[in-house]
């Protein structure tokens, strides 16, 4: 229960980029344009993989789900951010904010699990090519993706503990979306158990997948190096380059966020780091795969030729 001199918070006030009020229209246009690129690029990947038989391999199947996740996760946050920028501040009811946190939590860990599955796919393709087709069948890929989504929902169960938190007094969140750590700072409850649960689930959802990705690529490089083949190395970079680049961008962002103590970071630094995984990473993924992947480039060229032929 709240103290006598405190009132229970019923809505949060998101401050957004209140320090850059003079540039709010420029920021709005910039992030809105980035949001359109994210939607267009990931929708293009999804449509291409869904409609072209030459992109029906397991790697592109997983890439399609990664693109869908980028669309959903970005759409969960960016419209709220744009609203906070345009109106300088944004009032959000507590229930809506916690529900928003639940959606963010579900799709927040999804890229790590999908990237892990994709690294395993590359391991089988390069290190176990004779068994690849027998293992990576369509029903197996479907079960992998289904399992990843089930794990995402299981990891996000911690949000149900957030509903039990008491929030009294201050309702200001100096961010452009409902941030988990900042919500902890506002609660008058003892969040030790929830902090422990969040730490354990972060290990399961981020650290373990990263370790599995490292094991997959270390195995790939070890096998290629033992073969002493220059063509083998070029094959690794041609087939794994896009995935490796995506992994590096995504985990570099996570490392910058979690390796630096949150108490030592300013609100501006928190917002900048959040933008890296909310906007930059989903925007870069389609560009990386479009530029580096020959199959996608070839499919795009065929699509444009057909469109040009019809005109």
C-alpha positions as CSV (number, residue, x, y, z in Angstrom):
1,X,0.0,0.0,0.0
2,X,1.1,3.6,-0.7
3,X,2.0,5.9,2.2
4,X,-0.5,8.4,3.4
5,X,1.4,11.3,1.7
6,X,1.7,9.4,-1.5
7,X,-0.8,8.6,-4.3
8,X,-0.8,5.5,-6.3
9,X,0.4,6.1,-9.9
10,X,-2.2,5.4,-12.5
11,X,-0.3,6.7,-15.5
12,X,3.3,7.3,-16.5
13,X,4.7,10.4,-18.2
14,X,7.2,9.6,-20.9
15,X,9.6,12.5,-21.4
16,X,10.9,11.4,-24.8
17,X,13.6,13.7,-26.1
18,X,12.5,16.6,-24.0
19,X,16.0,18.1,-24.1
20,X,15.8,18.4,-27.9
21,X,12.5,20.1,-28.1
22,X,13.8,22.6,-30.7
23,X,14.6,19.8,-33.0
24,X,11.5,17.7,-32.5
25,X,10.3,18.0,-36.1
26,X,13.7,17.1,-37.5
27,X,13.8,14.1,-35.1
28,X,10.3,13.1,-36.0
29,X,11.1,13.1,-39.7
30,X,14.4,11.3,-39.2
31,X,12.9,8.4,-37.1
32,X,9.7,8.2,-39.2
33,X,11.9,7.8,-42.3
34,X,13.9,5.1,-40.5
35,X,10.7,3.4,-39.5
36,X,9.5,3.4,-43.1
37,X,12.9,1.8,-44.2
38,X,12.5,-0.9,-41.5
39,X,9.0,-1.7,-42.6
40,X,9.8,-1.6,-46.3
41,X,13.0,-3.6,-46.0
42,X,11.7,-6.3,-43.7
43,X,8.4,-6.6,-45.6
44,X,10.4,-7.0,-48.8
45,X,12.5,-9.8,-47.3
46,X,9.3,-11.5,-46.0
47,X,7.5,-11.3,-49.3
48,X,10.5,-12.4,-51.4
49,X,11.1,-15.5,-49.2
50,X,7.4,-16.4,-49.1
51,X,6.8,-16.1,-52.8
52,X,10.1,-17.4,-54.5
53,X,11.0,-21.1,-54.6
54,X,14.7,-20.3,-55.0
55,X,14.6,-18.8,-51.5
56,X,12.9,-21.8,-49.9
57,X,16.0,-22.9,-48.0
58,X,16.1,-23.2,-44.2
59,X,18.4,-20.1,-43.9
60,X,15.9,-17.9,-45.7
61,X,13.0,-19.4,-43.8
62,X,14.6,-18.3,-40.5
63,X,15.5,-15.0,-42.0
64,X,11.8,-14.4,-42.8
65,X,10.9,-14.9,-39.2
66,X,13.7,-12.6,-38.1
67,X,12.3,-10.0,-40.5
68,X,8.8,-10.5,-39.0
69,X,10.1,-10.1,-35.5
70,X,11.9,-6.9,-36.5
71,X,8.6,-5.5,-37.9
72,X,6.6,-6.4,-34.8
73,X,9.2,-5.3,-32.2
74,X,9.8,-2.0,-34.0
75,X,6.1,-1.3,-34.4
76,X,5.6,-1.9,-30.7
77,X,8.0,1.0,-29.8
78,X,8.6,3.4,-32.6
79,X,5.0,4.8,-32.9
80,X,5.0,5.5,-29.1
81,X,8.4,7.2,-29.6
82,X,7.2,9.3,-32.5
83,X,4.2,10.4,-30.4
84,X,6.5,11.4,-27.5
85,X,8.7,13.4,-29.9
86,X,5.9,15.2,-31.5
87,X,4.1,16.2,-28.3
88,X,7.3,16.5,-26.2
89,X,5.8,14.2,-23.6
90,X,3.5,11.2,-23.6
91,X,1.0,10.1,-20.9
92,X,0.6,6.3,-20.8
93,X,-1.7,4.4,-18.4
94,X,0.1,2.0,-16.1
95,X,-1.7,-1.0,-17.5
96,X,-0.9,0.0,-21.1
97,X,2.7,0.5,-20.1
98,X,3.1,-2.9,-18.5
99,X,1.3,-4.6,-21.4
100,X,3.7,-2.8,-23.7
101,X,6.6,-4.1,-21.6
102,X,5.2,-7.6,-22.0
103,X,5.1,-7.3,-25.8
104,X,8.7,-5.9,-25.8
105,X,9.8,-8.7,-23.6
106,X,8.3,-11.4,-25.9
107,X,10.0,-10.0,-29.0
108,X,13.1,-8.7,-27.3
109,X,14.8,-12.1,-27.0
110,X,13.5,-13.5,-30.3
111,X,16.4,-12.3,-32.4
112,X,19.0,-14.0,-30.1
113,X,17.2,-17.4,-30.5
114,X,16.7,-17.0,-34.2
115,X,20.3,-16.0,-34.8
116,X,21.3,-19.1,-32.8
117,X,19.2,-21.3,-35.0
118,X,20.7,-19.7,-38.1
119,X,24.2,-20.3,-36.8
120,X,23.4,-24.0,-36.3
121,X,22.0,-24.1,-39.8
122,X,25.4,-22.6,-41.1
123,X,27.3,-25.2,-39.0
124,X,25.4,-28.1,-40.5
125,X,25.7,-26.7,-44.1
126,X,29.5,-26.3,-43.9
127,X,30.6,-28.9,-41.4
128,X,28.0,-31.6,-42.0
129,X,26.9,-31.1,-45.6
130,X,26.1,-34.8,-46.2
131,X,23.6,-34.8,-43.3
132,X,22.2,-31.2,-43.9
133,X,19.2,-32.1,-46.1
134,X,18.2,-35.0,-43.8
135,X,18.3,-32.9,-40.7
136,X,17.1,-29.5,-41.8
137,X,13.8,-30.6,-43.3
138,X,10.8,-28.3,-43.4
139,X,9.0,-29.8,-40.4
140,X,12.2,-29.6,-38.4
141,X,12.7,-25.9,-39.3
142,X,9.0,-25.3,-38.4
143,X,9.5,-26.9,-35.0
144,X,12.6,-24.9,-34.4
145,X,10.8,-21.6,-35.1
146,X,7.8,-22.7,-33.1
147,X,10.1,-23.6,-30.2
148,X,11.8,-20.2,-30.4
149,X,8.5,-18.4,-30.1
150,X,7.4,-20.7,-27.2
151,X,10.7,-19.9,-25.4
152,X,10.1,-16.2,-26.0
153,X,6.7,-16.4,-24.3
154,X,8.1,-18.5,-21.5
155,X,10.9,-15.9,-20.9
156,X,8.4,-13.1,-20.8
157,X,6.5,-14.6,-17.9
158,X,8.5,-12.3,-15.6
159,X,6.2,-9.4,-16.6
160,X,3.4,-11.0,-14.6
161,X,5.4,-10.2,-11.5
162,X,5.5,-6.5,-12.6
163,X,1.7,-6.4,-12.2
164,X,2.3,-6.9,-8.5
165,X,4.6,-3.9,-8.0
166,X,3.4,-0.9,-6.1
167,X,4.2,2.4,-7.8
168,X,3.6,5.5,-5.7
169,X,4.6,9.1,-5.9
170,X,6.7,9.9,-9.0
171,X,5.4,8.8,-12.4
172,X,8.1,10.3,-14.7
173,X,10.0,8.0,-17.0
174,X,12.9,9.8,-18.8
175,X,12.7,7.7,-21.9
176,X,10.7,7.4,-25.1
177,X,9.1,4.0,-24.2
178,X,8.3,2.1,-21.0
179,X,11.7,0.9,-20.0
180,X,12.1,-2.0,-17.6
181,X,14.9,-0.6,-15.5
182,X,13.4,2.8,-15.1
183,X,10.1,1.2,-14.0
184,X,12.1,-0.6,-11.3
185,X,13.3,2.8,-10.0
186,X,9.8,4.1,-9.5
187,X,8.4,1.1,-7.6
188,X,8.0,1.3,-3.8
189,X,8.0,-2.5,-3.6
190,X,11.1,-4.6,-3.0
191,X,12.1,-5.8,-6.5
192,X,14.9,-8.1,-5.4
193,X,13.1,-11.3,-6.5
194,X,12.1,-9.7,-9.8
195,X,15.7,-8.5,-10.3
196,X,17.0,-12.0,-9.8
197,X,14.4,-13.4,-12.2
198,X,15.3,-10.8,-14.8
199,X,19.0,-11.7,-14.4
200,X,18.4,-15.4,-14.8
201,X,16.1,-14.9,-17.8
202,X,18.7,-12.6,-19.4
203,X,21.3,-15.4,-19.1
204,X,18.9,-17.8,-20.7
205,X,17.7,-15.4,-23.5
206,X,21.0,-13.7,-24.3
207,X,24.2,-15.2,-22.9
208,X,23.5,-18.9,-23.6
209,X,22.4,-18.2,-27.3
210,X,25.6,-16.1,-27.7
211,X,27.7,-19.0,-26.4
212,X,26.0,-21.4,-28.8
213,X,26.6,-19.0,-31.7
214,X,30.3,-18.8,-30.7
215,X,30.6,-22.6,-30.5
216,X,29.0,-23.0,-33.9
217,X,31.3,-20.5,-35.6
218,X,34.4,-21.7,-33.8
219,X,33.6,-25.2,-35.0
220,X,33.2,-23.9,-38.5
221,X,36.5,-22.0,-38.5
222,X,38.3,-25.0,-36.9
223,X,37.1,-27.4,-39.5
224,X,37.9,-25.0,-42.4
225,X,41.4,-24.2,-41.0
226,X,42.2,-27.9,-40.6
227,X,41.3,-28.4,-44.3
228,X,43.8,-25.6,-45.2
229,X,41.6,-24.5,-48.0
230,X,41.4,-21.0,-49.3
231,X,38.2,-21.8,-51.1
232,X,36.8,-23.1,-47.8
233,X,37.5,-19.8,-46.1
234,X,35.8,-17.9,-49.0
235,X,32.9,-20.3,-48.7
236,X,32.5,-19.4,-45.0
237,X,32.5,-15.7,-45.7
238,X,30.1,-16.0,-48.7
239,X,27.6,-18.2,-46.8
240,X,28.0,-16.8,-43.3
241,X,29.0,-13.1,-44.0
242,X,25.5,-11.7,-43.7
243,X,24.6,-13.7,-40.6
244,X,28.0,-12.9,-38.9
245,X,27.5,-9.1,-39.6
246,X,24.0,-9.2,-38.1
247,X,25.2,-11.1,-35.0
248,X,28.0,-8.6,-34.5
249,X,25.7,-5.6,-34.8
250,X,23.1,-7.1,-32.5
251,X,25.4,-8.4,-29.8
252,X,27.7,-5.3,-29.9
253,X,24.6,-3.3,-29.0
254,X,23.7,-5.7,-26.1
255,X,27.2,-5.6,-24.8
256,X,27.3,-1.8,-24.7
257,X,24.0,-1.8,-22.9
258,X,24.6,-4.5,-20.3
259,X,28.4,-4.2,-19.7
260,X,28.2,-0.6,-18.6
261,X,26.5,0.0,-15.2
262,X,23.1,1.6,-15.7
263,X,23.6,3.9,-12.7
264,X,26.6,5.4,-14.4
265,X,24.8,6.1,-17.6
266,X,22.9,9.4,-18.3
267,X,19.4,9.4,-19.7
268,X,20.8,10.5,-23.0
269,X,23.1,7.6,-23.2
270,X,20.3,5.2,-22.3
271,X,18.2,6.6,-25.2
272,X,21.1,6.4,-27.6
273,X,21.8,2.8,-26.8
274,X,18.1,1.9,-27.0
275,X,18.0,3.4,-30.5
276,X,20.8,1.1,-31.6
277,X,18.7,-2.1,-31.1
278,X,15.3,-0.5,-31.6
279,X,16.0,1.3,-34.9
280,X,19.5,0.7,-36.2
281,X,19.7,-3.1,-36.0
282,X,16.2,-3.8,-37.6
283,X,17.0,-1.2,-40.3
284,X,20.4,-2.7,-41.1
285,X,19.4,-6.3,-41.3
286,X,17.5,-6.1,-44.7
287,X,20.3,-3.9,-46.1
288,X,23.0,-6.4,-45.0
289,X,21.2,-9.4,-46.4
290,X,20.3,-7.6,-49.7
291,X,23.8,-6.4,-50.3
292,X,25.7,-9.5,-49.3
293,X,23.5,-12.3,-50.4
294,X,23.6,-13.3,-54.0
295,X,20.3,-15.2,-54.0
296,X,18.4,-12.2,-52.7
297,X,20.1,-9.8,-55.1
298,X,19.3,-12.2,-58.0
299,X,15.7,-12.5,-56.9
300,X,15.4,-8.7,-56.6
301,X,16.9,-8.4,-60.1
302,X,14.4,-10.9,-61.5
303,X,11.5,-9.1,-59.8
304,X,12.5,-5.8,-61.3
305,X,13.0,-7.3,-64.7
306,X,9.5,-8.7,-64.6
307,X,8.1,-5.4,-63.5
308,X,10.0,-3.6,-66.2
309,X,8.8,-6.2,-68.8
310,X,5.2,-5.7,-67.8
311,X,5.5,-1.9,-68.2
